[in-house]
Amino acid sequence: MDEGVLEEVQDFWNRIASDWQTQVGDDGDKNRLLNSDPVLWDFAGDVGGRDVLDAGCGTGYLSRKLSECGARVVGVDLSENMIGIAKEMSPELDFRVESVTGLRSLEDDRFDLVIANYVLMDVPFLEETIDAFYRVPVLRSDGVAVVIFSHPCFPQGRRAEGPGRLVSYSWDEPYFERHKVVEPAWGHFTSDFIWFHRPLSDYWRAFTASGFSVERFEEPRIASDRYHLAASSRELERSRTRPYSVAFRLMK
Ligand SMILES: C[S@@+](CC[C@H](N)C(=O)[O-])C[C@H]1O[C@@H](n2cnc3c(N)ncnc32)[C@H](O)[C@@H]1O
């Protein structure tokens, strides 16, 4: 994939930075709140007093929550506009414009935990990104990475609802081939989305090839103690029955 694609990704996220803030607000969007954040916090463990990298932090809702839990957080994002909003909202936190593919500005930092919350499907260079997470100047030798990303097997943008519980998923390209996806804007978003499809096994291979071992794996879905947070029975049913994401806890 040519290097220009990183600029394309950066332009895209710069364009929709304020739309993104509308999407996640202070607490994360509905999918995070209902389905994946509990898994994220479970996989992260007690972050109090830990050095945590929020890799691809967006407008920083998770960095703020990590900091409230006592973590020393650095949030990095490729998009200057995302980081601009994050800094405006929390000037006391350490937010930096940086690509997760290199993380070269972090050579003087050491982290106990790297979190990439819905980021890996958005990076064009998967292997380089995982290598950067694993690298000694970033992650301590007993460090952990928690990565959550959109479920590659069930493309939400290619979903059709049938009668009753029937849901059909379709692919424009063969599942096993990596490809860039351009998806029409939805909801309040003002631009088409760009992301990068690869099969689940490619992610697993990238984690282990860089040296991580996969310690835990989940397909997050709503737990009964969060049912009351669903805005409707339809939203609850979707959270109970649909695979939106995958979550990995990786050990160095
Ligand atoms: C789906 S958003 C998730 C943001 C945040 N983690 C959250 O959960 O709200 C993906 C983020 O990844 C960032 N991103 C994409 N490619 C990146 C890269 N190569 N380096 C750093 N950030 C990147 C985007 O700018 C965007 O903020």
Ligand as a Chemical Component Dictionary entry (heavy atoms), coordinates in Angstrom:
data_LIG
# 
_chem_comp.id                   LIG 
_chem_comp.type                 NON-POLYMER 
_chem_comp.pdbx_formal_charge   0 
_chem_comp.three_letter_code    LIG 
# 
loop_
_chem_comp_atom.comp_id 
_chem_comp_atom.atom_id 
_chem_comp_atom.alt_atom_id 
_chem_comp_atom.type_symbol 
_chem_comp_atom.charge 
_chem_comp_atom.model_Cartn_x 
_chem_comp_atom.model_Cartn_y 
_chem_comp_atom.model_Cartn_z 
_chem_comp_atom.pdbx_ordinal 
LIG C1  C1  C 0  -12.923 5.011 15.031 1  
LIG S1  S1  S 1  -11.899 6.298 15.650 2  
LIG C2  C2  C 0  -11.705 5.805 17.343 3  
LIG C3  C3  C 0  -11.232 6.922 18.220 4  
LIG C4  C4  C 0  -11.153 6.576 19.705 5  
LIG N1  N1  N 0  -10.250 5.497 19.978 6  
LIG C5  C5  C 0  -12.542 6.260 20.229 7  
LIG O1  O1  O 0  -12.804 5.115 20.608 8  
LIG O2  O2  O -1 -13.363 7.181 20.239 9  
LIG C6  C6  C 0  -10.363 5.886 14.920 10 
LIG C7  C7  C 0  -9.249  6.875 15.285 11 
LIG O3  O3  O 0  -8.014  6.357 14.801 12 
LIG C8  C8  C 0  -7.253  7.441 14.337 13 
LIG N2  N2  N 0  -6.241  6.921 13.426 14 
LIG C9  C9  C 0  -6.426  6.318 12.214 15 
LIG N3  N3  N 0  -5.232  5.968 11.704 16 
LIG C10 C10 C 0  -4.292  6.350 12.607 17 
LIG C11 C11 C 0  -2.884  6.260 12.664 18 
LIG N4  N4  N 0  -2.165  5.698 11.670 19 
LIG N5  N5  N 0  -2.239  6.767 13.745 20 
LIG C12 C12 C 0  -2.938  7.338 14.772 21 
LIG N6  N6  N 0  -4.271  7.447 14.772 22 
LIG C13 C13 C 0  -4.940  6.962 13.710 23 
LIG C14 C14 C 0  -8.266  8.359 13.681 24 
LIG O4  O4  O 0  -7.766  9.661 13.511 25 
LIG C15 C15 C 0  -9.421  8.256 14.670 26 
LIG O5  O5  O 0  -9.325  9.229 15.669 27 
# 
loop_
_chem_comp_bond.comp_id 
_chem_comp_bond.atom_id_1 
_chem_comp_bond.atom_id_2 
_chem_comp_bond.value_order 
_chem_comp_bond.pdbx_ordinal 
LIG C1  S1  SING 1  
LIG S1  C2  SING 2  
LIG S1  C6  SING 3  
LIG C2  C3  SING 4  
LIG C3  C4  SING 5  
LIG C4  N1  SING 6  
LIG C4  C5  SING 7  
LIG C5  O1  DOUB 8  
LIG C5  O2  SING 9  
LIG C6  C7  SING 10 
LIG C7  O3  SING 11 
LIG C7  C15 SING 12 
LIG O3  C8  SING 13 
LIG C8  N2  SING 14 
LIG C8  C14 SING 15 
LIG N2  C9  SING 16 
LIG N2  C13 SING 17 
LIG C9  N3  DOUB 18 
LIG N3  C10 SING 19 
LIG C10 C11 SING 20 
LIG C10 C13 DOUB 21 
LIG C11 N4  SING 22 
LIG C11 N5  DOUB 23 
LIG N5  C12 SING 24 
LIG C12 N6  DOUB 25 
LIG N6  C13 SING 26 
LIG C14 O4  SING 27 
LIG C14 C15 SING 28 
LIG C15 O5  SING 29 
# 
